[in-house]
Amino acid sequence: MQLPHFSAADVERHLTPEVAIGALSEALERGFDPEQDPPRRFVSLEQGGDLIMMPSELGGHVAVKLVTVGGTPRVQGLVVLFDSATLAPAALMDGIAMTNIRTSAVSALAVRALARPDAARLLIFGRGPQAAAHEAAVRAIRPIAHVDVVGRDAAGAPELVAAADVICCCTTSPVPVFDGSLVRDDAVVVAIGAHDADARETDDALARRATVVVESRQSALRECGDVICAIESGALAADELVPLAALVRGEVTVPAGPRLFKSSGMSWEDAVMAGALARLAG
């Protein structure tokens, strides 16, 4: 059987930021609970590197993202889509393009709920594909008029941090990339780069001041150093974490002060994107 294959260009053409944000929002509004999503599995490979497996079932589809880390290029992958009713394979999709769009769309969904409607100044730490994807996604939901894109060691960062309405951290840094005390009280920070329990892009100064939003409490407490390290230091309490689903559904009121969205990236997000792509391009 010849399965349909959706390339990176197909993913980018069909899953615009607006489409991706809308699909994720709809899944949460319909009652999907990210706490029930299966955890990702890491397998160490004999020749070095890792295989990451991320399965989830949602919206009539089963999606499994398979990603290798440590090869050439460093990150490679695909998404395998199955039909929930027949359990038959339905499509293969470029996994890296899918990751770029779904990660930035989840961030934008959080920013849409947390940032001022007139937020116009965006600061991005990092210069890779996720930086570009986040700029496009945030532009889709806020009237961004000025964008600063800097490396994680940028000399001018303190001034930029203090001026920004939205700050996106898209780096591989294992340590905080800016001083959280500089973040304005009405600003939103998104952190997506750190995925280990002992690595973090944001500091205790921000965690102590901010309302912290996560995709899932379980996932954050298992994988997110920005959350785990802040809890261990006493800057944050686990029961203070706000689930993104509750925020999107209007079940919580966010108090005044900075807002931090820490994203770990979850399998259900790939399932939503894969299902949307299959419907749009089928």
C-alpha positions in Angstrom: 0.0 0.0 0.0 1.3 3.4 -1.0 0.8 5.8 1.8 0.4 9.6 1.2 3.5 11.4 2.2 3.3 15.1 3.3 6.6 16.9 2.9 7.9 19.8 5.0 6.6 22.1 2.2 3.1 20.5 2.5 3.1 21.0 6.3 4.1 24.6 6.0 1.6 25.3 3.2 -1.5 23.8 4.8 -0.8 24.4 8.5 -0.5 28.1 8.7 -0.2 29.7 12.2 -3.8 30.6 12.1 -4.9 27.1 11.2 -2.6 25.4 13.7 -3.6 27.7 16.6 -7.3 27.2 15.8 -7.0 23.4 15.7 -5.2 23.3 19.1 -7.7 25.6 20.7 -10.6 23.6 19.4 -9.2 20.4 20.8 -8.9 21.9 24.3 -12.2 23.6 24.1 -13.9 20.3 23.3 -12.6 18.9 26.5 -9.4 17.0 25.7 -7.3 16.7 28.9 -3.5 16.8 28.2 -2.9 15.2 31.6 -4.1 11.9 29.9 -1.6 12.1 27.1 1.0 9.3 27.1 4.5 10.4 28.1 7.2 10.4 25.4 9.7 7.5 25.5 13.4 7.9 25.0 15.6 5.1 23.7 19.4 5.3 23.7 20.9 4.0 20.4 24.0 1.8 20.1 25.8 4.1 17.7 25.0 7.2 19.8 22.0 9.5 19.9 18.4 8.9 20.9 15.1 7.8 19.4 12.1 9.7 20.8 8.7 8.1 20.4 5.6 10.3 21.0 2.2 8.5 20.5 -1.3 10.0 21.0 -4.9 9.4 19.9 -7.2 12.3 19.3 -10.0 13.4 16.9 -10.3 10.1 15.1 -6.6 9.6 14.5 -3.7 7.9 16.1 -0.4 9.8 15.5 3.1 8.6 16.5 6.0 11.0 16.0 9.4 9.3 15.7 12.4 11.6 16.1 16.1 10.8 16.2 18.6 13.2 17.9 22.3 13.0 17.4 22.7 12.1 13.7 23.3 14.1 10.6 21.4 16.4 10.6 21.2 16.4 14.3 17.3 16.1 14.5 15.3 14.1 12.0 11.9 12.6 12.2 8.5 11.8 10.8 4.9 11.4 12.0 3.0 8.2 11.2 -0.8 8.7 11.1 -3.3 5.9 11.6 -7.1 5.9 11.4 -8.7 5.2 14.8 -11.6 3.3 13.4 -9.7 0.8 11.2 -6.3 1.1 12.8 -4.9 1.3 9.3 -1.9 3.5 8.4 -3.1 6.6 6.8 -0.2 8.9 6.0 3.5 9.8 6.6 4.4 13.4 7.5 7.6 15.4 7.9 8.2 15.4 11.7 10.5 18.4 11.9 8.2 20.8 10.1 5.3 19.4 12.2 7.3 20.1 15.4 8.1 23.7 14.3 4.6 24.6 13.6 2.9 22.9 16.5 5.4 24.2 19.1 5.0 27.8 18.0 1.3 27.4 17.7 1.0 26.1 21.3 3.1 29.1 22.4 0.9 31.5 20.5 -2.3 29.9 21.9 -0.9 30.7 25.4 0.2 34.2 24.4 -3.3 34.9 23.0 -4.8 34.1 26.4 -2.1 35.9 28.5 -0.8 38.9 26.6 -2.3 42.4 26.4 -4.4 42.8 23.2 -2.2 45.7 22.1 1.1 43.8 22.7 3.4 45.1 20.0 7.0 44.5 20.9 8.4 41.0 20.6 11.8 39.8 21.8 13.1 36.4 20.7 16.2 34.6 22.2 17.6 32.2 19.7 18.2 32.3 15.9 17.1 28.8 14.8 13.9 27.5 13.1 11.8 27.8 16.2 12.7 31.5 16.5 11.3 32.1 13.0 8.3 30.0 13.7 7.5 31.8 16.9 7.7 35.2 15.2 5.2 34.1 12.6 2.9 32.6 15.2 2.9 35.5 17.6 2.4 37.9 14.7 -0.8 35.9 13.8 -2.4 36.7 17.2 -1.0 40.1 18.2 -0.3 43.4 16.4 3.5 43.0 16.5 5.2 46.2 15.2 8.8 45.6 16.5 10.8 42.4 16.7 14.2 41.9 18.3 16.0 38.6 17.6 19.1 38.0 19.6 21.5 35.2 20.6 21.3 33.9 24.2 24.4 36.0 25.2 23.3 39.2 23.6 25.0 42.3 25.2 21.9 44.4 24.7 19.5 41.9 26.2 18.7 43.8 29.5 17.3 46.8 27.7 15.4 44.6 25.3 13.9 42.5 28.1 12.7 45.5 30.0 11.0 46.9 26.8 9.3 43.7 25.5 5.6 42.9 25.7 6.3 39.2 24.7 9.5 37.3 25.2 10.1 34.0 23.5 13.0 31.8 24.6 13.9 29.4 21.8 17.5 28.4 22.7 19.4 25.3 23.8 20.8 27.1 26.8 20.8 25.0 30.0 21.0 28.2 32.1 18.7 31.3 32.3 19.2 33.7 29.4 18.1 36.9 31.1 17.4 38.4 34.5 13.7 37.8 35.3 13.5 40.8 37.5 13.7 43.0 34.4 10.5 41.6 32.9 7.6 44.1 33.0 4.6 43.3 35.1 2.3 43.2 32.1 4.7 41.1 29.9 4.5 37.4 28.8 7.4 35.1 28.6 7.4 31.8 26.6 10.1 29.2 27.3 10.4 26.3 24.9 14.0 25.4 24.5 15.0 23.4 27.7 13.7 19.8 27.9 15.7 18.4 30.8 14.8 18.5 34.5 18.1 20.4 35.3 18.1 22.8 32.3 16.2 26.1 32.2 16.0 29.3 30.2 14.2 31.3 32.9 15.3 32.1 36.4 13.9 32.1 40.0 13.4 35.9 39.9 10.8 35.4 37.1 9.2 32.2 38.6 8.7 34.0 41.9 6.8 36.9 40.3 4.9 35.1 37.5 1.8 33.1 37.0 3.2 29.9 35.5 1.2 28.2 32.8 2.1 24.7 31.5 0.6 22.2 29.0 0.2 19.6 31.7 1.3 19.5 35.3 2.5 15.9 35.0 4.6 16.7 32.0 6.1 19.9 33.5 7.0 18.2 36.8 8.6 15.3 34.9 10.6 17.2 32.2 10.7 21.0 32.6 13.7 22.4 34.4 12.2 25.9 34.3 9.5 24.5 36.6 11.4 21.8 38.5 14.4 24.0 39.5 12.1 26.8 40.6 10.1 24.4 42.8 13.3 22.9 44.3 14.5 26.4 45.2 11.2 27.4 46.7 10.5 30.1 44.1 7.4 28.3 42.9 4.9 25.8 44.3 3.7 22.8 42.2 0.0 23.6 43.1 0.4 27.1 41.6 0.9 25.7 38.1 -2.0 26.7 35.7 -2.9 24.2 33.0 -3.2 25.6 29.5 -6.5 23.8 28.9 -8.1 25.6 31.9 -6.8 28.9 30.6 -8.1 28.3 27.1 -11.5 27.2 28.4 -11.8 30.3 30.6 -11.8 28.3 33.8 -9.1 30.4 35.6 -8.5 34.1 36.1 -4.9 35.1 35.8 -3.8 37.7 38.5 -1.8 40.8 37.7 1.9 40.4 37.2 4.2 38.7 34.6 3.0 35.5 33.0 5.4 32.6 32.1 4.3 29.8 29.7 6.7 26.8 29.9 6.2 24.4 27.1 7.5 20.8 27.1 6.0 19.8 23.8 3.4 16.9 23.9 2.2 14.1 21.7 -1.4 15.3 21.6 -0.2 18.4 19.8 1.3 16.4 17.0 -1.9 14.3 16.8 -4.0 17.5 16.4 -1.7 18.9 13.7 -1.5 15.6 11.8 -5.3 15.2 11.8 -5.7 18.8 10.6 -3.2 18.3 7.8 -4.9 15.0 6.7 -8.2 16.8 6.5 -6.9 19.9 4.7 -4.7 18.1 2.2 -6.7 14.9 1.7 
